[in-house]
Amino acid sequence: MLERIQLHDGVFFNGISETKFKSSSIIINFVLPLTAETACQQAILPYMLHNGFKECPDITEFHKKLMDLYSATIITSVKKVGAYQIISMGIEFIEDEFVPEKISERAIELLISSVFCPIMEKNNIFCEQILKKQKEVLKEIVLSELNDKYIYTLNRCHEIAFEGTNCAVNSNGTISGIENLTTKTVSESYFNMLKHAHIEILGIGHVPTLEMAKNKLKKAFENFKGSPSLKLVPQEFNFRTQLKEETQEMNINQTKLALLFIGGYPHTEKEEAATKLMSIIYGGSPTSKLFVNVREKMGLCYYCSAMFNKSVGSLCVAAGIEQKNLEKAKNVICSEFKTMQNGDFTDKNLTTAKLTFKQKLHALSDSSNKLNHWYLARILDQTFKSPEFFMELIDQITPQELVQQAEKFTLTTIYVLKGGGLID
């Protein structure tokens, strides 16, 4: 059960009491507008903060402090959700009852020091040496996305589909943007984040630990009372609906194909559940139409799957194919989606999809990291519903509701990364 409390204007603490884990995690999520101009300088911030703080500027000593907390882990991430950029900084540590000494308060204090008292020069500017090192870290992340052709294909397809909107911007920025970062611009971005971001803190663990963390973080944020410029509302976009195709040639063995359908934002939990079930039957499981028909029966691809992205209301198909099968694969993938829109699936298909969806929801409780991802998404769309809520809702979905959701989708983008026709 999620318990949500406002600590300050634009700062919320979301506690999920969970006693099955022997560890607790507290993650501070800074929600900011995603723009091409600010993506790099915001994306580098968690990496600037996670290697020490003002009173502990030595990275070796910082890691020793983590080891003294029974190998506590600093959590950093940069995510894109629609047109939001989420900068996250947190800590995971063992609950006090499972270690010989109390460590939870020290763990939270270390997180607070890392976020609010970073290593800076006297003029409140980040150190050039640290920035230089972390620029290389962020560049490696961006380069890894460029080198992984599966990820590259999906990113490029999204850039084409959402061209002209901030949803097309890469959350980690660009290589050139990272290279142009300065200590001044990054420092300004850091203070802007503290004062103007919408902040969602997620805590998963035992109740006493959550209460302690909430009180300490409330006090910490008192010194950074800002005026949040971003108010969380369900994001809705007017994307291009006309079909656009793009082919890019590259020296790779396996051709990559991505097709993106736009269907709009699901306005109710029932619409969301129906859309997810539809995507599972279409291409989200080993019994899906794309896997069974396109991959197994027709042998047109090495992999083929569909993913629904609620934040932008899109359904994206990704496939790895031989070049000679390109046109046939495109046609069959589209025709299989047409069968979904026509209601050409069985009761067994729906029953199996419901079971698959429930298994995925049930698996969320096995990991605090998965629960964090789930609840952050629920908070950002302001629904706050638990996995258990959706497990009950799934049984109410009818075949007609799946068809209604499928009918909303239109193919808007086809992207081909053309290779030589052999498997990678």
N, C-alpha and C positions, 0 to 999 in steps of 0.2 A: 504494500500500500504506500502510495506516494503522499508525503506530507510536505506541503509547500508554504513557506513563510517569507514574507518580504522583510529584508534586513534594512534596506535603505531605498531611496528612489532609484529604480532600475537595477536593484541588486536583490536576488532571490536565492533562498536556500531550499533545496529539494532533498528531503531525506527519505531513503528507502530502507526500512528496518529489515535486516536479513541476518539470521543467526546461523545459517548453514555454512557460511564461509568462516574460515579462521582468520581472515584478514579484512580490513576495511579500506575503502578508497574514498578520497575526497578530491574532486576535480573542479577547478574554477574554469568555466567556459565564458570567454569574452566574445559576444556576438557583435560583429561589425558589418557594415555594408561592404560587399565585395566589388571593387572597382579595379580597372587596369592600372590606375595611377597609384593605388595604395597596396595592391596585393603583395608585392615583394617586401615592403617595409613592415607590413603586419605579419607576414608569414615567418619572418626570421626571428620574431620576438621570443617565442618559447625556447628557441635554441640559445638566445642571448641570456636567458634567465636560469637555465637548468644546470649550470656548472659551478655554482657558488653564489655568494652574496656579500654584501659590504663587510660584515664581520668575519667572513670566511672566504677570502678571495682566492685561496689556493685550491685548485681542483682536486688534488690528492687528499687534502684535509676534508674537503667536502664529501668525497666518496667515503672517507673513513667515518664521517658522521652517519652516512647512510648504513654502513656496515654495523656501526654501533647500535643502530635501530633494527638489528636483526635482518639486515639486507633489505631495508625498505627501498622502494623503487620510485623514482621520479617519472611521472607520466607527462609526455608532451605530444601534442598533435595539432595539425592544421587541417580543417575540413571545409568543404563547400556544401551548403544546403540551400539550393535555389540561388538566390542572390545574396545570401549571407556568407561571410567568412567567419569560421569559428576557430578562435585561438584558445587552446586548452593547456592548462598547467595543473598538475595534480600530484598526489602521492598515494602509494599503496603500502600498507604496513600491517604487521601481525597484531591481532587484538591482544590487549593486555593480559587476558586470562590464560593465554597460551605461551607466555614467556615469563621468565623469573622476575622481571621488573616492569614497571609501568613505562611505556614508551609512546603512547598515543599523543600525549600533550607535546612532547618533544618533536614528534613527527609533524604535527600541525604547525608548530612554531617554525620548523625548518621550511615548510611550504610557504608560510607567510613571509618569512625573511627573503626567500628566493623571488617571490613575486613583487614585494613592496620595497625591498632594499637591495636592488641589484648592484653589481660591481660597476661603479661609475667614477669618472674624474670629478674634481672639485666643482666644476661648473655644470654638474648634472648632465654630462655627456658620456655616452658609452665609450669604453676603451677601444682604441683603434685595433689593438692586437686581438682582442676577443672578436670584434666584428669581422676581421679578416678571416679568422678561423671558421666562424659560423657561416660566412658567405660560401665557403667551400663546402660545408655540410649541406646547405640548402641547394647549391648547384648540383651536388651529387644526387639529391632527391629528384630534381627536375630532369637531370640526364638519365636517371634510371627509368623514368616514365617515357622518355623519348626512345630509349633502347629496347624497352619491352613493347613489342609491336602490337600485342593484344591491347595493352593500356593505351598506347599511342593511337590506335585505330578508334577506340571508344572516345577518347578525348577529342580527336579531330572531328568525329561525327557530331559530337555535342557542340563543338565550336561552330560548325556549319549550320546546325539546326537552330542554334540560339544567337546567331550572328546579329550584332547590333544591340544586344542586351548584356547586362552584367553576368548573366548565367553562363555566358561563353568564356568568361575569364578563368584561367587556371588558378586555383587557390594558392599554389606555391609561386606564382609569378613566372617570369621568363629569365633565361640566362642573362640577357643584356640588362634587364631590370635589376637583377641581383648584383651584377658587376658595378652598377652605378650607385649602389647604396652608400651612404656616408653616415658617419657617427651622428651627425646633426639630424638628418632625416629620420634615422631609426630611433633616436632619442625622443624626437618630437612625436613620433608614432606611438612610442611606449606611453608617454604621459597622456596622449589623446585617448589611448585605449583605457587607461585607468579612469579617466574622468568622463568619457562620453560613450563607452560601450554599454550595451545591455548585458548584464552579467547573470548567468545561471550557474549556481554551484550545485553539484550533484554529490551526495554522500550516500554510500552503501555500506552498511555495517550494523553493529549493535547499537541500541538506543543510547546508552550513556556516552559512547564515543561520538555519535552524531550530535548530541546536545552540546558536548564540550566543543566540538569543531564549529558548530553554529555560533556559539557565544564568542569564541576567539576571532572568527572571521567577521562577525558583526563589528567588533571593536576595531579590527584592522581597517575595515572600509570607512570607518568614521573619519579618518584622516584624509580620505580621498573622495569626499562627497562631491560629485560632479553633477552634470546635467545631461543625462543620457539622451543622445540625439536619435536613437533608434527605438521605436516601439514595436513590440512583437505583434504581428497580425498575420493571418494566413496569407501566404504569397500566391498571387494569381498573375499570370502573364498572357500577353497576346503575341504568341509566336507565329511565324510564317506557316501557312497551311499549304502553300503550293509546293509541289515536289521539286527538289533540287538534287542533282547528282554530281559527284565529283570523284575523279579517279586520279590517284597519285602513283607513280612508278618508283620502286625502290629496289635495291639489290638485296632481296630476300628470297627465300625458297618458297614459302607458303603465302598465297594470296589471302588477305584478310578482308572480310566484308562486314559492314555494319549498316543496319537499316533502323531508322528511328521513326516511331509513330507518335503523334501528339494527340492526347485525348482530353486534356484539361484537368484541373485540380478536383479530386473527389471531395465533395462538400460534406459528406456524412461518413461516419465510421462504416456504415453498411455498404456504401459505394466503394470505399477503400477495400474492404474485405472482398467484395465481389470482383473488383479489378485484380487483386492479388491472386484470387483463385483462378480467374481467367488466364492470367499470365503463367500460372503453374501448369494448367492444362495445355496451353500453347507451347511453352518452351522452358518451363522452370523445374523439370524433374526428369528422371530417367524413363518415365512413362509418358512424357509429353509428346505432342504431335511432331515437334521439330526433331526431337531425339529419335523417336521410333520411326517416323516416316522419312525425314530428310537425311538423317545420318545412317540409321541402321538398314532400312529397306532399300532406299535408293542409292546409298553410298555416295552422296554428293558433297559431304564435308567431313572433316576430321573432328570438329566440334560445332555445336549449334545450340544456342540457348537464348532465352529472352529474360530481360530484367525490367521490372517496373520501378520507376523513380517518382514517388509521390510528390516530392517538392517542386517538380517542374511538370508533372502530369504526363510523363513520357514512358514509352515502352520501347526498349532498344534491343535489337537482335544482333548477336555477334557470332560470326562463323569463320572457320578456317577452311579453305578450299583449294583445290587445284584450279589453275586459271581456266582450263578448258571447260570446267563445270560452272563458271561464273553466272552466265545468263540463265541457265536452267535452275541453279540454286536460288537466284533472286526470284524467279517466277514461282517456284514451288513454295518458298518461304512466304511470299505474299498470298498465294492461293490457300495455304494452310491457315493464315490469319482470316481469310474470307470465310473459311468453314466455321471459325469461332463466331464471327458476326452473324452467320446463318444458323447458329445453334446446332451445328453438326458435331455433337459430342454426346457421349452416353452418360447414364446415371452412374455407371461404374467409374468413368473418368472423373466425374465431380466428387464422388465419394473418396476416391484415391487422392485427389487434390486437397480435399478437406483434411484428410489424415496427414498429408505431407505438411500442410500449413500448420496444423496443430503440433506436429513434431518439432517444427522450427521454433514455434512459440514456446513450447515446453523446454527446449534446449537453452533458451535465454537464461533460465534460472540456474544453469550450471556454471555461469561465468559472470563475475561482477562487471567485466569489460563489456559483455554483450548487453547486460542490463543498462549500463550507462548509455550505450548507443541508442537503445530502444527509448529510454525515457527522455533523453535529450531531443530526439526527433518528436516525441509527443509534446514536449514543452514548447518547441519551436512552432508547432502548428496549433498550439493552444487547445489540445484535446485532453491531454493528461490521462489517457486511458491505459490500463494495465494489460499485459499479455493475457491474463485470465479473462478480462472482458472480451477480448477478441476470440478466445477459445470458445466462449459461449455463443458469441455472435455468428461464428462460422456456420453452425448447424442451421441457422435461420435462412441462409442464402439459397435462393432458388436458381434453376437453370436460366429462367427468364431474366433475372437480374444480371447474370454474367453476360448474356447477349446484349442487354441494354448498355452495359459498360463498354463492351467490345465495339459496339456501333459508334461510340463517340470518337474512336481513334482513326486518324488519317495518316497515311505514310507521307512524311515531309522531306526525308533525307535519306539518300543512299550514298555511302562512302566506300570506295574500294581502294585498298592499298595493294597494288598489283605487284606480284612476284613472278618467279619463274615456273611455278607449277609443280614443285616437288615438296614433300613434307619437310618441315623444319627439323 
